[in-house]
Amino acid sequence: MAPSPRRGRGGEAETANRIMRYFLLTLLVAFPLLGQADDWKGQFLTLEHHQSRPNTWMLWRKKANVEKVPASVKAKIATDSKYWLYINEQLVVFEGGLKRGPAPNASYYDEVEIAPYLKPGENLIAVLTWYFGLNGFSHVSSGTAGLLFEARADGVDICSDKTWRGAVYGAYGETGEPKPNYRISESNIRFDARKEEQGWYKNSYTYGLEEVLPVDVGNCTLGRLVKRPIPQWKDYGLKDYVSTERHGDTLVCRLPYNCQCTPYMKLKSAEEGLLIRIQTDVHMIGGSPTPRCEFITRKGEQEYENFGWFNGHEVWYILPEGVEMEEVKFRETGYGCDFVEPFQCDDTFFNELWKRAQRTLYITMRDNYMDCPDRERGQWWGDAVNELGEAYYSLSPEGAQLGFKGLNELFNWQRADGVLYSPCPAGNWNKELPSQILATCGWYGIYTQCYYGNDFSVVRTHYPRLHRYLHDVWQTDADGLAVLRYGDWFWGDWGENIDQLLLQNCWYYLALKGELELAKMLGKTADVAQISSMMTKMEENFDRRFWKDGVYRSPDYAGETDDRGNALAVVSGLASADKYPSLTACLTKECHASPYMEKYVLEALFQMKAPDAGLDRIRKRYKPMLDFPGLTTLPENWLPEGAKPKPGEPMVNACWGTYNHGWSGGPLTILSQKVCGVEPTSPGFRTFRICPQLGYLNRAACTVESSSGRIKVSIQRKGRRLELNVSVPQGTSAEIVFPNGKRQTLKSGQHVLKG
């Protein structure tokens, strides 16, 4: 049957007019957020003969007089792609800058407080920049290497202009093969110590640098400039490895856990021109090379820290003869937020799983949410939707800012045909994965991000784009059900037995459910009526189309019952409570979901008040991950029982895919949100509910660092009753719902209660 037009839609001409109106409107609402070129006095600096070669490193220096140092001086700094800032020989920023692409033809700039580093009189500003020059799954190259700097305050006027000097840093160069795969915009780094510009950021440095080519900001390739919306990275400083062992020519250095790090070494002596290779145990994943580095020695003592981060459980220094190593260390850096106190219960398995999920989340956060920090570093929205939900239960409120950044990017990169895609920003990809984008546009994506964070600015800005995607790109049939959409990549999950039509209809309903709440908030009465009518029609016809023999399945679907689609029917609300016993049995038996969709299966079991089944399924599916020797994060895919690496091989070789993947941490949310039962009932947890489902556990505790304050919950089973110790933040209130149905409202303060 051919799809019928959705109610209220006209013919092709009217559709084209609507698309044009939406396109013009979304341009108007999006771009006022971007900084204007006229705001900058500084000029964009580049060099005459070295503007576009990938993997170019440049030095920039300026001596500037300061009349007096006010209490605050904010420097604005922009570059494609990264920078390291020194002022008066002190390191101010270790790896500043964000990957490019807040919108088409736009770049981010940093705002950095530099007053503590300035002094009256002459000051030296020194900057090292790294130009990627390559597109990737999280970066769009501007085409030009350079620097934009501006610091203006009372008595301070330091702006990039023709008085600065610069040079290509010739010590940096290209490695041989293998080079990082096409998804990654960062190159391998080779550093030749024979060409090192020692002390280039110090006053004593006297070598001549080139004249620069200043370009007015409005004419430079950075495009429009957007203030960095997330914190600067945390720098945990140089640390000793947990252990260091020599295996032939290789120093194998164990990290305390999988982390984003830069390797450091100090050589006691070396012959000139020797090549040292440095990489991690994930330098190759399934034939996809990941970033690594090389170092060419000069004669004698020397030290080096590679500024391009990579990750892994081990760092390998592969040493030639003629090198005597004195010291090796690593510097962990990471997203600028704090960890909350971990979930705790009387079962160490769940405690360890929660901690690994938190570590997995943190290492997949940096410039953007990532599927993985090694193979791709791409902002795939299937991963990001899971990650943004976890952030509210495991990180300080700064963690949530990455979700808002990502959503702004997603909608700003909407294609001319209305399609939204991921990963983005991306300079070499623009393909739609329909189910992932529906998840992003709905209840678990934009709605959760805004509701949990009490920040709806992304909705006010981008609602027309969201509405256009859901109502112009997607089609429904005569029964109001979503027509199967193939998009550019027809992908619903890894694994087998994927009922795509069932999945897409559940995702579409969840998208409408989220959009309905956003339309209500914006006062869009016509949209509220339209969306409500569409949801009602789906509800009326969903069971008739999909319910058969006690489970949900598409009429033409011939595989085994899909646990994913049945779980989504529950969490969306399409499945009525009378079906819960049958669906609980289904989700206890069927195990086809990958770690990406497993989160929704687990949530469905708790929603159906089957916590024992939920806990058992978590243990069954995740136990091989926790039993895998040496692993501190959660892999991309399930591991077989008893999986372990062969002697001497990297751990990643025994995992299909990466051993740290953003979508795998769903149990973190479930343990805090469902076992301890903490969920907001108004934006930002101004009011919240605690409805614990301990199942067979006897105690559990969690902490939520909400935008409204710290929520702490400790639950202890006392015979047939539960005892709760609850901390309610100032200005908030909580509703406690005991398993027996008893309810109690708490105002701010510390409370102990039984029920």
Secondary structure as UniProt FT lines:
FT   TURN            7..8
FT   HELIX           12..30
FT   HELIX           31..33
FT   HELIX           37..39
FT   STRAND          44..46
FT   TURN            48..49
FT   STRAND          56..66
FT   STRAND          74..78
FT   STRAND          82..87
FT   TURN            88..89
FT   STRAND          90..96
FT   TURN            104..105
FT   STRAND          106..113
FT   HELIX           115..117
FT   STRAND          121..131
FT   TURN            137..138
FT   STRAND          147..153
FT   TURN            154..155
FT   STRAND          156..159
FT   TURN            162..163
FT   STRAND          165..168
FT   TURN            170..171
FT   STRAND          172..173
FT   TURN            182..183
FT   STRAND          189..192
FT   HELIX           193..195
FT   TURN            198..201
FT   TURN            203..204
FT   STRAND          210..211
FT   STRAND          213..215
FT   HELIX           217..219
FT   TURN            221..222
FT   STRAND          224..227
FT   STRAND          234..239
FT   STRAND          243..247
FT   TURN            248..249
FT   STRAND          250..270
FT   TURN            272..273
FT   STRAND          275..280
FT   TURN            281..282
FT   STRAND          284..285
FT   TURN            286..287
FT   STRAND          288..289
FT   STRAND          293..296
FT   STRAND          302..305
FT   STRAND          310..318
FT   TURN            321..322
FT   STRAND          323..334
FT   STRAND          344..345
FT   HELIX           348..363
FT   TURN            373..376
FT   HELIX           381..394
FT   HELIX           397..400
FT   HELIX           401..412
FT   TURN            416..417
FT   HELIX           434..440
FT   HELIX           443..447
FT   HELIX           448..453
FT   HELIX           457..468
FT   HELIX           469..473
FT   TURN            478..479
FT   HELIX           500..522
FT   HELIX           525..546
FT   STRAND          547..548
FT   TURN            549..550
FT   STRAND          551..552
FT   TURN            555..556
FT   HELIX           563..572
FT   HELIX           577..579
FT   HELIX           580..589
FT   HELIX           595..607
FT   TURN            608..609
FT   HELIX           611..627
FT   TURN            629..630
FT   TURN            641..642
FT   TURN            647..648
FT   HELIX           651..654
FT   HELIX           662..665
FT   HELIX           666..670
FT   HELIX           671..675
FT   STRAND          678..680
FT   HELIX           683..685
FT   STRAND          687..690
FT   TURN            695..696
FT   STRAND          699..706
FT   TURN            707..708
FT   STRAND          709..718
FT   TURN            719..720
FT   STRAND          721..737
FT   TURN            739..740
FT   STRAND          743..754
//
